[in-house]
Amino acid sequence: MGSGRGLGRAALALMVVVVTCAGRLPGREACDLFSGMWVVDEAYPLYDSHTCPFVRKEFDCLKYGRMDMEYLRYRWKPSRCELPEFNGRDLMARLRGKKVMFVGDSLSLNMYDSLLCMLHAAAPHASISLSDVGVLFEDYNLTVSYYLSHYLVDIVTEKIGRVLKLDSLHDGDTWLTADVLIFNTWHWWPRSGPTQPWDYIQEGDETFKEMDRTSAFSKALSTWAKWVRLNIDPSKKKVFYQGISPSHYHGDEWENPLSRVVMVKPNH
């Protein structure tokens, strides 16, 4: 997919975390899944975008001219443990009767499509049903869905215009229908001009025409975290947040304009 070097693999990493109970591998001590490196695996990619019915055209890099496939062959390897190989049938069996929901912007959409393709490759003849809420793998009664929410918090149209409310979150009732939730937000926060989908920012009783975007993002995440704390029973539901890797190619981004980063391939 057009996920470049991480989004498809992120879906795999997240679902492996679900299968391994958020970091504890069977028969081993707890392992830090987030400390490790990307390694080449010749068994990858785990699906062929040409045969997956869920690939959106805007995500299909191979179809639209990308010739190399090296970027599809990396998998994440924790430093102190081995993740089990992805087994789509086993995952669907473990999630039988459950609902998995990706909530966020196009990053979540990319992970959603990628997971669907991985499951389809594992069980290409499984019966599926498509609906407005997602994809049902009928043999397992497993639903995988995507919910578009650029900011996670509310945008409400009022007399003054479109208001981004940093301390208001009303979409949660829909999210609570899922057993596994994977959230993300960030890419829309720096937007301005015609692509910015709000006119004002509101926090409490105060309304602003502008606010530092990182600060606004932090306040919104606090609202989301409070919602999770008040509404999610961790013994019954799993919640993950997919963060954004910082770009650091230009030194002026951290006030060191003479610094430069040399891009290299990960070790095999």
C-alpha positions as CSV (number, residue, x, y, z in Angstrom):
1,M,0.0,0.0,0.0
2,G,1.0,3.6,-0.2
3,S,1.8,3.5,3.5
4,G,5.4,3.9,2.7
5,R,7.4,2.4,5.5
6,G,5.2,1.9,8.5
7,L,1.4,2.0,8.3
8,G,0.8,-1.5,7.1
9,R,3.3,-2.9,9.5
10,A,1.7,-0.8,12.3
11,A,-1.5,-2.6,11.9
12,L,0.3,-5.9,12.2
13,A,2.3,-4.7,15.3
14,L,-0.9,-3.5,17.0
15,M,-2.8,-6.7,16.4
16,V,0.1,-8.9,17.6
17,V,0.0,-6.8,20.8
18,V,-3.7,-7.7,21.1
19,V,-2.9,-11.4,20.6
20,T,-0.1,-11.4,23.1
21,C,-2.0,-9.6,25.8
22,A,-0.4,-6.2,25.5
23,G,3.2,-7.2,25.9
24,R,3.4,-10.5,27.7
25,L,4.4,-13.3,25.4
26,P,3.4,-16.9,26.4
27,G,6.1,-18.5,28.6
28,R,8.3,-15.5,28.8
29,E,8.8,-12.5,31.0
30,A,7.2,-9.2,30.0
31,C,8.9,-7.7,27.0
32,D,9.2,-4.1,25.9
33,L,7.6,-4.3,22.5
34,F,8.6,-0.8,21.7
35,S,12.3,-1.2,22.0
36,G,13.7,-2.8,18.9
37,M,14.5,-2.4,15.2
38,W,13.2,-3.0,11.7
39,V,14.6,-6.1,10.1
40,V,14.2,-7.6,6.6
41,D,11.9,-10.6,6.4
42,E,11.8,-12.4,3.0
43,A,8.4,-13.8,3.9
44,Y,6.9,-10.3,3.6
45,P,4.8,-8.7,2.4
46,L,1.9,-10.6,4.0
47,Y,-0.5,-9.9,1.2
48,D,-0.6,-8.9,-2.5
49,S,-2.2,-5.6,-3.1
50,H,-3.3,-6.8,-6.6
51,T,-5.5,-9.5,-5.1
52,C,-6.8,-7.7,-2.0
53,P,-10.4,-6.4,-2.6
54,F,-10.0,-3.8,0.1
55,V,-7.1,-1.8,-1.2
56,R,-8.1,1.8,-2.1
57,K,-6.6,3.2,-5.2
58,E,-5.0,6.1,-3.4
59,F,-3.1,3.6,-1.2
60,D,-2.0,1.2,-4.0
61,C,1.6,2.3,-4.7
62,L,2.4,-0.7,-6.9
63,K,-0.5,-0.1,-9.2
64,Y,0.4,3.5,-9.7
65,G,4.0,3.1,-10.6
66,R,6.2,2.3,-7.6
67,M,8.6,-0.3,-8.9
68,D,10.5,-1.4,-5.8
69,M,9.0,-3.6,-3.1
70,E,11.8,-3.4,-0.5
71,Y,9.9,-1.2,1.7
72,L,7.2,-3.9,2.1
73,R,9.7,-6.5,3.5
74,Y,10.4,-5.0,6.9
75,R,9.0,-6.4,10.1
76,W,9.4,-5.1,13.7
77,K,11.7,-7.1,16.0
78,P,11.8,-6.3,19.7
79,S,15.2,-6.3,21.3
80,R,14.5,-8.8,24.0
81,C,11.9,-11.2,22.6
82,E,10.5,-12.6,19.4
83,L,7.0,-11.7,18.2
84,P,5.1,-14.7,16.9
85,E,4.6,-14.8,13.2
86,F,1.3,-13.3,12.1
87,N,-1.4,-15.9,11.7
88,G,-4.6,-14.4,10.3
89,R,-6.8,-17.4,11.0
90,D,-5.6,-17.7,14.6
91,L,-6.2,-14.0,15.1
92,M,-9.7,-14.3,13.7
93,A,-10.4,-17.3,16.0
94,R,-9.1,-15.4,19.0
95,L,-11.3,-12.4,18.1
96,R,-14.4,-14.5,17.3
97,G,-17.6,-12.6,18.0
98,K,-15.7,-9.4,18.6
99,K,-15.5,-5.9,17.0
100,V,-12.3,-4.2,16.1
101,M,-12.5,-0.5,15.3
102,F,-9.9,2.0,14.0
103,V,-10.7,5.6,14.9
104,G,-8.9,8.6,13.5
105,D,-7.7,10.1,10.2
106,S,-6.2,8.6,7.0
107,L,-3.5,6.9,9.1
108,S,-6.2,4.8,10.8
109,L,-7.8,4.2,7.4
110,N,-4.6,2.9,6.0
111,M,-4.1,0.5,9.0
112,Y,-7.7,-0.6,8.7
113,D,-7.3,-1.5,5.0
114,S,-4.0,-3.2,5.7
115,L,-5.4,-5.4,8.4
116,L,-8.4,-6.4,6.2
117,C,-5.9,-7.4,3.4
118,M,-3.9,-9.4,5.9
119,L,-7.0,-11.3,7.1
120,H,-8.2,-11.8,3.6
121,A,-4.8,-13.3,2.5
122,A,-5.0,-15.7,5.5
123,A,-8.5,-16.8,4.6
124,P,-9.2,-15.9,1.0
125,H,-12.4,-17.9,0.7
126,A,-14.0,-16.8,4.0
127,S,-17.5,-15.4,3.7
128,I,-17.6,-11.6,4.2
129,S,-20.3,-9.0,4.3
130,L,-19.7,-5.3,3.6
131,S,-21.8,-2.6,5.4
132,D,-21.6,1.1,6.3
133,V,-19.9,0.1,9.6
134,G,-17.2,-2.1,8.2
135,V,-16.5,-5.6,7.1
136,L,-17.9,-8.7,8.8
137,F,-16.0,-12.0,8.5
138,E,-19.0,-14.2,8.8
139,D,-17.2,-17.5,9.6
140,Y,-15.8,-15.9,12.7
141,N,-18.5,-13.3,13.4
142,L,-15.6,-10.8,13.5
143,T,-16.3,-7.2,12.5
144,V,-13.5,-4.8,11.5
145,S,-14.5,-1.2,11.1
146,Y,-13.2,2.4,10.6
147,Y,-14.6,5.6,12.2
148,L,-13.4,8.9,10.7
149,S,-12.4,11.4,13.4
150,H,-9.7,13.8,12.4
151,Y,-9.4,15.3,15.9
152,L,-11.2,12.8,18.2
153,V,-12.9,15.7,19.9
154,D,-16.0,17.5,18.5
155,I,-16.4,20.1,15.8
156,V,-19.8,21.8,16.2
157,T,-21.4,24.3,13.8
158,E,-22.6,27.3,15.7
159,K,-23.7,30.9,14.8
160,I,-20.0,32.1,14.8
161,G,-19.0,29.2,12.5
162,R,-17.4,25.8,13.0
163,V,-16.0,25.4,16.5
164,L,-13.4,22.8,17.5
165,K,-14.2,22.0,21.1
166,L,-11.2,20.7,22.9
167,D,-13.1,19.5,26.0
168,S,-16.1,17.9,24.2
169,L,-16.3,14.3,22.9
170,H,-19.7,12.9,21.9
171,D,-18.7,10.2,19.4
172,G,-17.8,7.8,22.2
173,D,-21.1,6.0,22.3
174,T,-20.3,4.6,18.8
175,W,-16.8,3.7,19.8
176,L,-18.1,1.7,22.8
177,T,-19.6,-0.8,20.5
178,A,-16.1,-2.2,19.8
179,D,-14.1,-4.6,21.8
180,V,-10.7,-3.5,20.5
181,L,-10.1,0.2,19.7
182,I,-7.1,1.7,17.9
183,F,-7.0,5.5,17.9
184,N,-4.8,8.1,16.2
185,T,-4.8,11.8,15.6
186,W,-2.3,14.5,14.6
187,H,-1.9,15.1,10.9
188,W,-4.9,17.5,10.8
189,W,-3.8,19.6,13.7
190,P,-1.2,21.7,11.9
191,R,-3.6,22.5,9.0
192,S,-4.5,26.1,8.2
193,G,-6.3,27.9,5.4
194,P,-8.8,26.3,3.2
195,T,-8.1,22.7,4.4
196,Q,-8.7,23.6,8.1
197,P,-12.2,22.3,8.9
198,W,-12.9,24.6,11.8
199,D,-13.0,28.4,12.3
200,Y,-12.6,28.7,16.1
201,I,-11.2,26.7,19.0
202,Q,-13.1,26.5,22.3
203,E,-11.9,25.4,25.7
204,G,-14.4,25.6,28.5
205,D,-16.1,29.0,28.2
206,E,-13.3,30.6,26.2
207,T,-13.3,30.8,22.4
208,F,-10.2,31.5,20.4
209,K,-9.5,32.3,16.7
210,E,-6.1,30.6,17.0
211,M,-4.1,28.6,19.5
212,D,-0.7,26.9,19.5
213,R,-1.5,23.6,17.7
214,T,0.6,21.4,19.8
215,S,-1.0,22.8,22.9
216,A,-4.5,22.3,21.4
217,F,-3.6,18.8,20.4
218,S,-2.4,18.1,24.0
219,K,-5.6,19.4,25.5
220,A,-7.7,17.3,23.1
221,L,-5.7,14.2,23.9
222,S,-6.4,14.9,27.6
223,T,-10.1,14.9,26.9
224,W,-9.8,11.7,25.0
225,A,-7.7,10.1,27.8
226,K,-10.3,11.1,30.3
227,W,-13.0,9.5,28.2
228,V,-11.0,6.3,28.0
229,R,-10.5,6.3,31.8
230,L,-14.2,6.9,32.5
231,N,-15.7,4.6,29.9
232,I,-13.4,1.7,29.2
233,D,-13.1,-1.4,31.4
234,P,-9.6,-2.7,30.6
235,S,-10.7,-6.3,31.6
236,K,-13.3,-6.2,28.8
237,K,-11.9,-3.9,26.1
238,K,-8.5,-3.1,24.7
239,V,-7.5,0.4,23.7
240,F,-4.4,1.5,21.8
241,Y,-3.2,4.8,20.6
242,Q,-1.0,5.0,17.4
243,G,1.4,7.8,17.8
244,I,3.2,9.7,15.1
245,S,6.9,9.3,14.5
246,P,8.6,12.8,14.5
247,S,10.2,13.8,11.2
248,H,13.8,15.0,11.8
249,Y,15.4,15.4,8.4
250,H,16.1,19.1,8.8
251,G,18.1,20.6,11.7
252,D,16.2,23.8,11.7
253,E,13.2,21.9,13.1
254,W,15.1,21.7,16.4
255,E,16.9,25.0,16.1
256,N,20.1,23.5,14.7
257,P,20.0,24.4,11.0
258,L,23.5,23.1,10.3
259,S,22.6,19.6,11.4
260,R,21.8,17.0,8.8
261,V,20.4,13.5,8.9
262,V,21.8,10.7,6.6
263,M,19.1,8.2,5.7
264,V,20.2,4.6,5.7
265,K,18.6,1.2,5.3
266,P,17.8,-0.6,8.6
267,N,20.1,-3.5,9.3
268,H,19.2,-6.9,7.9
